Amino acid sequence: MASSVYFPPNGNGYGGNGYGLPTHSSAVREKWQRHHPTSSWIIPLSVPIPGVRTRRLRIMAPNPARLHQFSVTRFGRRRGPVLLCLSILATVFTVFALHKRFATQEKAWPTFPSVGDPPTLVYRPEDLQRIWEWEIVAGHYPSSRKIPRQIGFTTPPANPALPAKKSANIPSRYRAPTVQNTLGNGSKRVYLDLQAKYPNAAYPPRPVPGSVADMDVIMDHCDFTTGKYVRDCLEILRTGGGLDNQARVRRGKMDDWKYIYVEDGASDNITEPDAMHKPNYALKTQGKADISTDFSKRRGVDWEAPLHLPAPPKYRPYKDQPVPCDDENPRLFHMFWTGPFTDKPYLALLSFLFTQNLGLHLGDDHLDPSICRPKFWLWINPGPAAAVPNPNAVRDMYNDLKSNPWASPFLHPRFKDVIQFKLWNTTEQLDGVPELKDEWRALRDSLFNSGGYVEKVPVNEQVNVVEEETNEADGEGGTRAVTTTANKYANDEDDKVNRVGSKSASSYDRLSVILSDMARFVLCHRFGGIYLDADTIFLRDWEELWGWRGAFAYRWSRLEKYNTAVLRMNKNSALGTFLFRTALKNNLDFHPMTISRYTKDAYLEGLLLRLPDALFDSAWLNTENFQRDRPPQPYLPEFAQFFDTPRDTSAAPAALGFDGFFKGAYSYHFHNFWWKPFDSARNWPDLGERFINGERIARAAAAASNPNAEVEEDLVAYDKQDLDWATVLKRTFEAYIRGERPNMYGEWLRW
């Protein structure tokens, strides 16, 4: 006899069998059912058997009423049903997962959509430890900050870039299984009190050759994560760097603000070049190594082969180097530019001449042999980012530079040893990176990858064009077949494939920007040095930044991500090998946000230090509505105000000049605005009689662009009334080239 629970109850309390009659087997059963309707966790269900009308299948199932009662009693009326539904869903998914894993051909566990970014790691933990060891032994980690626990050192690596320090001998039973510190065995550090002194008190002193910036001290005073203000950071930077000449108003002992030091005395620099080849992992030198749960491999790719690194370069303090310019630590500034030369790279180069220790105030026969002069390599991609350079690209590049009024001044022989123009060739550069040369062509379709978004470039159709060629040796004429690049977009100069430079906010050369994301890592890895975006202006000497041998970029404003508008990397470093091999397995994505994921997933962020943006980008936090209660000087709540200073603050640029512009910062990044002139009233190179021909060409071009403007005499009365910050900086640098003022350190340019 079937139980009444087989049918839903009717209003009369009897089981619903279609006739409203009771279906209990007995009065005892009916009484028990009425008083204990939910006492059982399981209930029998009657399921009809197909084809057999007189029989039903009886199965046991969970009692929904009992489950509901339990959830309400246990968790409340609101939370109970929700948790019950979630439990049912979890049960269903578990059954589905088990079925998929064991009863299907795929034999794979189902995956959830990833929370956040997917992992990027392609190196095993043992290899990451070797990278750390290589960089430390090479002197690329001059920091006392802790190494991540996940790296798993069991003994502290010797660190020649740190001074020796006594440490407590902790009994083994109290020691952690891993260590997070390095063992300094380098020279003693002497921190400098830099101030202008009589009789040269009008200008700040040049940094001491070979001096080093202690990034640990800078991070302590400038790290946004710990609530430090850009305003306070800049004051410490200019005071500790001696830039507050004859204007120091602070009183009291300032030892805590000293962040520049020199290495002095003998060092206990006894390092084993092959130390990184000896695995440091506990219990992992024998057999197959276990992969720590802290490391998540990128899905769909294999682990990289075990890493084999060359012996690291021997670390030598500046005082022990045989020559000031060390081949392992070349002082090269790199910049990447696409298309015709404009006032943007022009001002970057002028600021380089105005601030760096180039010896231009001395004759060539009186240069200080103890100083390593930095060089500026400007890499030019003359055409669209996706174009193939023609065979005469180098000659054409120099012809364009000579005829360009913004570029031609830097071809002057006086600057030949410090400024050099280089032709960028993507194929040649990628082939020059050992970690990429054999495999990058397989990813050429995703070459323009930015943050995982690939800009598709149409396949070019190669055509043969016959051109006449004169043989200079014998004067005979001839012909040759020249392969050129053409595509269906060739007539549309504003198409994204054919854009050369950004002419406006709506016509942005995105492909060149993506290409530059990759170019900066290629250049620093191949040649060493520091890369800067072309929208960067130097504000002080970078001597102590060169002295700090580690790699660095800076912080993406409020986010704990990198901005690689400034990037320092060592030539052929283990860190570079990691980044290129990781990028190769992640579709050649070099966007700074993606680089942040590479280093974070591998616990290598300490090897690519993320410096506070106050050092290179002092206005950024203000533009994003941070620290506006105590902004630095000047206060720029928008990047556009650098070019168009508001009327209520426009007295500051002309009154304060260069010294009033983020003094203490190493550079300023104005974030694009390629289409905005620095000096709208005098939009030409104003460098005096020595470069008057270029000025005349630029003046004529400016007049041609505005044919309705009346030709006015060059009187100060016709100048713009309120000068913008961009205008003041441009005119300051130009006055130095004209010989009307010294540079920021009181040195006059000697022609």
Steps between C-alpha positions, in 0.01 A plus 500: 500500500640835404556768758318833491824682438493373147239765425482867601266561792155640432326763703312239699821349631474181297736385237411605148437189297254667271199400710572681829504169690752411771780268388670420834566135568370528853368744760834482683685597180258786435539634857881477480503680165283783630717566807843437343475631143872584474667268747671283241803611290397276213163417354380238254396614155279306259613529141288351220657225294462562127281233341375356832186680611436291809844525656715789628870524592566592861825696568634691801583872470592786736203656675475866379274596789751362753790675330308827487404474865859427599642792298247746647557376854876507462560815296180703513213567265702709252842337496377143536326461160788679324758265648278203420484605132876547484554156651275344239687677220835385641373143515381515139833642383693232692300227333557666163874534567538139606310389193719713272820383667433126507219430253591705194769473237657834595584375852552858620370703790268787402650845557349810650540839333823650638473754777728791413788457257607150392848388608796585277776292659713274277805448725528250783582623852856365475565721199351804670741444785791485253386834356500655847845358575643621168371854546618521863850373424523747208433788742156573357326484838662771716210483744439365848134431429387144552493242223156334461460192717369307199842511330611253766860589581642281774824696533541876439675584169812717516419855393800710384284813465420510874748585777586230747275496804512304822201276552379306801584131506159339548498136615391264224193385690361855486584572136242498225549236230559779245696825516396834353813707540829527314847497652673829428873484431554827315660835575395735773250773409572865574190720474564848364392842623462683168475878513610787283803672653670834454597630249269281282189552708267617224457154348479147642812283486532220249452156653819327608622263225416145593243597763203272555138563594386279788163385374411355839513850649303645209232235536474571873428868433310484173295180476136582429395166647609617846321834467797716401431825315665605175555846648704361792688260273614782270624705795710209621631434148611859444639544853689172507624566144625852579257666259376750760809717459506818712131450568502240776240595756483174694676491835618200696694184433420356158676165505172321433467692174839395365444251222814539286814309591837393364661162554820539698762267636595143421224252438481137591381426150577132485229349285477178307398573140341156474306531825166521323558160338486333841131448584406665826165330543471278802460131407468588132845414376411133470224350295206683352426837660158569640323806369395733778134590520607867502588475130231461234614406150348660193241266359558346161882531493783280624750600763811663362806279477734523802667839496870517421650843561851625423725603785384835639722804452726573795369790705742789532431822689554816296831567677636158395403516133799521264318761289204725596273359229449133576399281203278299730321815615491734197348843551262505207170683487265348241197667345271371225338730244277436200456731205618858436700671773294752699536727800446204739831312452656845445417603856603163643845541345529862614417400858764225475763758402383737774517254790744213443875505569619507138806723536365750244639785712852362441714456197552152359855501633393594854236235570512346847632142459322388819153575359299271277298715262157357419389469138160544345397255229185613320349208309292607202243290322448719193177345369189329635563250777403202282701610193816336369798743478628566151862420407600867519333564835814619682590750229142622479486537878804729509373701204173556684682597819717753318199666338291499817541823704414320826761227447786663308654686801588169664711397200745776593853361562491633858240236588635206295642319805189525714203484256470233234212412268430132437270334247250258651446174313258263675624185329864579569431588864298187576760283328757661730329365813622141557188412698274593206689463174402138425133523593356851466403459133240243598323780688531775240120511463477602867800732493285803588367361827407744775360365823369188326324698225661439161487770234451313174718619213390401147736277306701712257516414134859502372545654155808548288580852390773567247704811572791658319831489684824677416821311562720759670814301424482507120221749434296250305128480542321182588186358646420296805194329638408649836247333728277753666204469729151588388154427628146605441528761775801678349295796381344557842766670711263523795432129510648342813745296291642806323496757780836654574479677834196627690358813343207543738317325781271333246780404259728304729786288369418197711723257310810709567412520869465121518827456311676732745376284791710218359787718370596628846562149632689398188730803515575474871564126480723521193697815582430580865403842628180691571204541268277808512179578317522794262256700715763526774698806610818476709497710818834411665820296466445122513848413632379323816239306303778360282688408817211281619557182299156345535222502243204731552188656354249709691153467646180536299357780713274354772530142369770254602593449136792611285518796270794441268518858370833482686668160492846401621632150424843346492646362179446126445369452852324197645196721561496589131514133404203431726295787356559410136438129539188571705375754246562251220271247671243775561466615137773765515301732724724776641231731632611632842192354666591158359864539606362558850328160481818327380707618796221456755422142398872415523571697821762707315361846572800575721732459201308758296449765765179699475614848602252765617366708213604816688849451352388511136131587484425738787161622374343162436333445837352850492351438155318198645357693797754383757699715746326819394495612864881540487608511135859565386615810312367558242148372555384339175163326547501424125792417270363750247577785741871453433428634150209730591564628851178636657473875524481505881838320532669627185723746688707214642682376186663831405565601864647170622640359177677166474588496872131507593403195296487180710847568635654182634341269241728341243265554207149601402265289287231707327305196370464530123349830370717459190279743310534786754788744433723589794505863394195600297625857456845396375453151360847463354852419625631824646872421528668816373715591202692173495180316396315788332435312176291239674316771691410680178365180346287432807376861516398482135316173562319652798398801292381277214278303735318823592482712181253746654742602774669833451879506498595668824830643607681288757423717802449385857171689500364246252596203715240304692412685819486203738759237423424131557730257677582324173600831343723603791690170498553510123629858508728422796672215317530705181661789687774258612573397139504866392759572770280741694499303826681203658342163555339403831843436656647836399701369203514702177490318168834531325493487122 
